[in-house]
Amino acid sequence: MVGLTLGGTLSIALAQTKKPAAPAKPTAAQIAAGAKVYDASGCGGCHMINGKGGAAGPDLSTTGADPKHTAKWMEVQVVTPKVHKADSAMPAGDTIKGKDLTNLSAYLTSLKKAAPAKPDSPKPSSP
């Protein structure tokens, strides 16, 4: 902080602004724990990830690739989805709290690109 005093009666302080530190990158353990929360909470009943899950909600295969989908954004989306989209049909995930919410958010933000499609299995040849 830099201060300036004029005539002994007026004092002006200027604070140096610092960029906020980037959030810590989630660990592999947090991402794995988040995947378990996703499964245990039934998110896959409505959402699809890499071709697995329901179709009632958005496909989440690449949700973490959107720059606005930060960890904090994901937490708000899970707990109070209508904040981001007023007509959201997604139920509030207000039972997901603490570490579970942090880990779920880490998992969802890790979803940056869809998994490559698996090649079709060979078809048996007919005699």
N, C-alpha and C positions, 0 to 999 in steps of 0.2 A: 504494500500500500504506500502511496506517495502522498504526502500532505503539503499544503501550502497555507501559510498564515500571512494575511495582509493587515498591517497596522495593529496587530495584536488582538483584533476583535473578530475578524472573519477568518474562518478556517475551512478550507476545501480539501477533501480527501478524494483521491482517485484510486480506485482499486484496479489492479491489473487483472484482466480477465484471462482465465485459463480454460482451455477446452476441457469438457468433462472427459474423464477416462472412458475408454471404450469398455463395454461390458465384457466380462470374462467369457471366453469361448467355453461352451458346455463340454464337459468331459464325456468320454465314451460311456462311462458308467451312468451318468445322468441321462444320456440319450436312451440307453437300454432300459433304465428304470422308467423313463417316460413312455416308452413303447408298451411296457407292462401296464401302466396306468391307463393308456389309451385302450388296450384290450379289455382290462378289468372293468372299465367304466362304460363299455358298450359303444364307444364312439364309432366303431366299424359297422354298427348296425345301420348307420345313415351315411357315413363317409367312406370313400374308397381311397386306398393307397396302393399304388402300383398294381391295379387290377383286382385287388382283394377288398371286399366290403360292400356296403350298400350304396345306393344311388340317390337317396332322398336328399342328401346334403351335398355340398361341393366336394369334388375330388381334391384330396389334400396332398397328392403325390409331389407337387412342387410348391406348396404353400410357403415354404421358407425362402424361396427365391424372390419373393416380392419384398423390396426394401422396406416397405412400411410394416411388414409383419415381423416386428421385433419381439423379443421375449415378453416385454411388458404388454405389447399389443395383443399377443396370443393369450396372455393371462386374462386380460379384460374380455377378450372374445369368448373364452371358455366360461368365465364366471357370469358375464352379463352381455350376451351376444347382441342384444338390441341396442347397445351403445354404438356399435359400428353400423348396424343395419336395422332400422326401426321395425321392419316387417319380417325380421328373422323368425323362422319356425324352430330354430334350434332351442332346446330347453336350456335354462341356466344350469351351469355346472357348479353351483354353489356348494356342493358337497365335496368338491375337489379342492383341497387347501394345502397350505404349507409346502413341504418338500414334494408332495405329489403334483401340485400345481406347477412348481418350478421345473420339475423333471418332465412333465407333459409338455410344457412350453419349450423346453430344450429339445425334446424330440420333434415337435412340430416345426420349429425353426431350422432343424437339421435337414428337413425334406426339401432339397433344392432341385433335384432332377429326378425324373422318373427312372425306375430301374429298366434296364434293357429288356425287351421282350424275349421270352424264352422261345427257342425254335420249336416248331411243331414236331411232335414225336413222329418217327417214321411210321407210315401205314404198312400193315402187313401186306405182302404181295399175295395175289390170288394164284392158285395153282393152275 
